[in-house]
């Protein structure tokens, strides 16, 4: 009967920008899994009915992102859903999307370094949830004032980082106009105890007024200087040798005349 079926183990929640995947083990053999999502106040929702997979996208069942959910992974025979016997199941840890989903990486749309100002414009990560008009909600639409962003920036070729914080979509930073800067952005939810810091954006660098020294570093100039000194020294040595040979040749040419 169903009570003899193995139950799921190692049940985990994986959630980025509210797209949430439930995963577990083992792969079923001769039976199926069905996922039930139980909320504290919402009705039970079934997902991935009679599946042989060991993961299930449960995003649609977690639309009330501030509610706390528990997943039951039911082990069933194909005919087990039609009778009144309660199938064996395993329960997940509790999961609250608002508190536990990971912030994905923001997208840097535009940046400039002009005079002593570094300006960076970026876009919030999108979620799978939609507005009634069909457009996707961003993480800012859900977190609102709980969400802020940090810009980490540093002089190119340097390791000393500085940071700035904003609740808007852009940064304006005072910088040294004689240097280029590299930077990246992360979303942050300060009110959280865990998963406060989101994924890092890609690292970008400005290139205004970039010199060969900025590009290649002082080491290349030292090498060039050494080569130049070697070439000059070689030229001087060759000149001295050629000069001595010319004098010697001239002396040999005069010897017969002296003999006569």
ZIMO-V17049 format. One record per backbone hydrogen bond with DSSP energy under -1.0 kcal/mol. CO is the residue of the C=O (numbers start at 1). NH is the residue of the N-H. E is the energy in kcal/mol with one decimal. If there is no record, write none. Layout:
CO_NH_E / CO_NH_E
//
This chain:
1_4_-1.6 / 2_5_-2.0 / 9_25_-2.4 / 12_23_-2.6 / 14_21_-3.3 / 15_102_-2.5 / 16_19_-2.0 / 19_16_-1.8 / 20_58_-1.9 / 21_14_-2.4 / 22_56_-2.4 / 23_12_-2.8 / 25_9_-3.4 / 32_76_-2.6 / 33_51_-3.0 / 34_74_-3.2 / 35_47_-2.9 / 36_72_-2.9 / 37_45_-2.0 / 38_70_-2.3 / 45_37_-3.1 / 47_35_-2.3 / 51_33_-2.5 / 54_24_-2.3 / 56_22_-2.9 / 58_61_-1.2 / 59_62_-1.8 / 63_65_-1.6 / 64_67_-1.8 / 65_98_-2.8 / 69_95_-2.4 / 70_38_-3.1 / 71_92_-2.4 / 72_36_-2.6 / 73_90_-1.6 / 74_34_-1.7 / 76_32_-3.2 / 77_80_-1.3 / 79_82_-1.5 / 88_75_-2.7 / 90_73_-2.9 / 95_69_-2.9 / 96_99_-1.0 / 96_100_-1.9 / 97_101_-2.4 / 102_17_-2.9 / 103_199_-2.7 / 107_123_-2.6 / 110_121_-3.3 / 112_119_-3.0 / 114_117_-2.1 / 116_175_-2.3 / 117_114_-2.2 / 118_173_-2.8 / 119_112_-2.3 / 120_171_-2.5 / 121_109_-2.1 / 121_110_-1.9 / 123_107_-1.9 / 125_139_-2.3 / 129_137_-3.3 / 131_134_-2.2 / 135_131_-3.1 / 137_127_-3.3 / 139_143_-3.1 / 140_144_-2.2 / 143_146_-2.3 / 144_147_-1.5 / 148_188_-3.3 / 149_166_-2.3 / 150_186_-2.0 / 151_164_-1.8 / 152_184_-1.8 / 153_162_-2.8 / 154_182_-2.6 / 155_158_-2.1 / 162_153_-2.5 / 164_151_-2.9 / 166_149_-3.0 / 169_122_-2.5 / 171_120_-2.2 / 173_118_-3.0 / 176_179_-1.8 / 180_156_-3.2 / 181_206_-2.9 / 182_154_-2.1 / 183_204_-2.2 / 184_152_-2.6 / 185_201_-2.4 / 186_150_-2.7 / 187_198_-3.2 / 188_148_-2.4 / 189_192_-1.8 / 196_189_-2.2 / 204_183_-2.4 / 211_215_-2.2 / 212_216_-2.7 / 213_217_-2.1 / 218_222_-2.0 / 219_223_-2.2 / 220_224_-2.6 / 221_225_-2.6 / 222_226_-2.5 / 223_227_-2.5 / 224_228_-2.7 / 225_229_-2.6 / 226_230_-2.3 / 227_231_-2.6 / 228_232_-2.6 / 229_233_-2.8 / 230_234_-2.5 / 231_235_-2.3 / 232_236_-2.4 / 233_237_-2.7 / 234_238_-2.7 / 235_239_-2.3 / 236_240_-2.5 / 237_241_-2.5 / 238_242_-2.9 / 239_243_-2.5 / 240_244_-2.4 / 241_245_-2.5 / 242_246_-2.3 / 243_247_-2.2 / 244_248_-2.5 / 245_249_-2.5 / 246_250_-2.3 / 247_251_-2.2 / 248_252_-2.1 / 249_253_-2.1 / 250_254_-1.3 / 254_258_-1.6 / 255_259_-1.8 / 256_260_-1.9
//
